[in-house]
Every structure is written in C-alpha cells, then in structure tokens.
Amino acid sequence: MNVRFCAVCRSLILADFRYCPYCGVPVSRGPGMEEALEEPFERIAEDLAKREALGRFSSLAERLDRLENEMDILLAEHCPSPTEEESALPGCGADLESPLDAEPRSPLGGGLKRRD
C-alpha cells in the first residue's frame, strides 16, 4: 500500500487520493512514506553514532581517572612527602630503582650470573 502525507494537515493518506479526505485540499504528488521518513531516520542514526562516540570518550575518561588515582596511590606509598626544598625538584622516586638498571633475575629466584 503506497501512502503519503497531506501537505496541509499532515494526515496520512493513500497515494491514489486526489483530495485529502480530512481537510478536502487537492493533494499534489508529494513524498511517499519512505521518502518522508528517510530524513528523520538518517538524523536518528547520526545522533546514535554521536552518542556512541561520546560514550566511548566518557568511558575512556573514567578509565584514565582510575589509572591516575592508582598512580597517585602508588606514588604516595613509595615517595616521601616533599619538603619545601624538595618541592622545587621535578617528580619523585630518585631513590627508586629503574627496571632498566636492575640486574636480570631468574623467575625461580636469585640473580642471574653474567658470563663474560
């Protein structure tokens, strides 16, 4: 069944009608149901895509906040509170051993001996 909308009263009518049965106005060949609904559904799809993207950014922001909080906790556990003199120094952890500087270790415990 092919239908369209009356341009005056916006009533849904059969495409074969020459006059709108609701308002009596002569009906011109306007868009059918599919053409009339195409634009609103495209807008809905675009809005959903935007909301999905915003949801992903929101989720990433929450995860980043959690990671920053965990980092603050780790730093608080391993770094002493800075004094006024130390506050001018960038960052903390000078006394922490860098994983790159450490001697290689065996997964079974104890250090590995280097062969020269």
N, C-alpha and C positions, 0 to 999 in steps of 0.2 A: 504494500500500500504506500503510495507516494503522497507525502504531506508537505505542507509549508505553513508559514505564518502570515497572518494578515498584517500588512504594513501599518494599519491604523490602530486596531485594537489588540494586536499581538496574539490573537487567538490562533490555535492550531486548526487548520482546515485541510481538506483534501486538495491535492494539486489540480484536480479537474474542475473545481468550482470557479465560476467567473465572477461571482459575488460572494462576499463574506456572509455566511448565514447569521452571524452575531451582530454585525454593525451595518450590513447592507451596502458597503462600499465596493465598487468594482475592484477586483483583485488583479494586480499585474503579476506577471511571471517573476516572482521573487525567488529567493533561495529556498531550496528544499530543506528537509530536516537535516540531512547530513551536512550540507553546506553551512546551515545556520549554527550547527553545534561544533563545527570544526575548530573555529577560533577559540571558543571557551575551553575546549578540551586541550588545545595547544597551550593556553595560558596555565591551565591546571598542571600540565606536565612540566612546564618551565618552573612553576612555583615549587613543585615537589623536588625537582632537581636542585633548586637553590637551597631548599630546606635540608636536603640530604647532605649537600656540601657544607652548610653551616653546622649541621650535626657532627660531621667528621671533624671540623675545626674545633668545635666545642669539646669533643671527646679528646682530641689531641692536647688541648689546653689543660684539661683536667689531669691528664696523664703527666704532662710537663710539671704542673704544680705539685703533684705527688712526688715526682722524682726530685724536684728542688727541695721539698720538705725532708725527704730521706737524706739528701746530701747535707742539708743543714744539721740533721741529727748526727750523721757520721762525723762531720767536721767538729761538732760540739764535743763528741766523745774523744776525738783524737787530737784536737788542737786546744792548747791552753787559751784562756781568755786573754786578749791582747791588753797590754798596759798602754799607757799614753805614749811611751816611747816606741812600742812595737806597732801601734796603730798606723804609723806612717809607712810601715813596710807593707808591700802588696802581698796579700794572701797569707796563708799559714801552712804549716806542715813541713818546715825546713828540716825538722828532726825526723820526719817520716822517711823510710827507706823507699827509694824508687824501685818498682818492679824490674826496671831495665838494668839497674846497678846490682841487683841481688845475685848471689851465686845460684846456679841452677840446682834444683833439688830433685831427688828421686821421689816418685809418688809413694814409695814404700817407706819414706822417712830418711833422714840423714842427707847430707850434701853429696853431690857427685864430685868425684875427683877428676880434675882435668889432666889429660895426658898431654905432655909437651913433646 
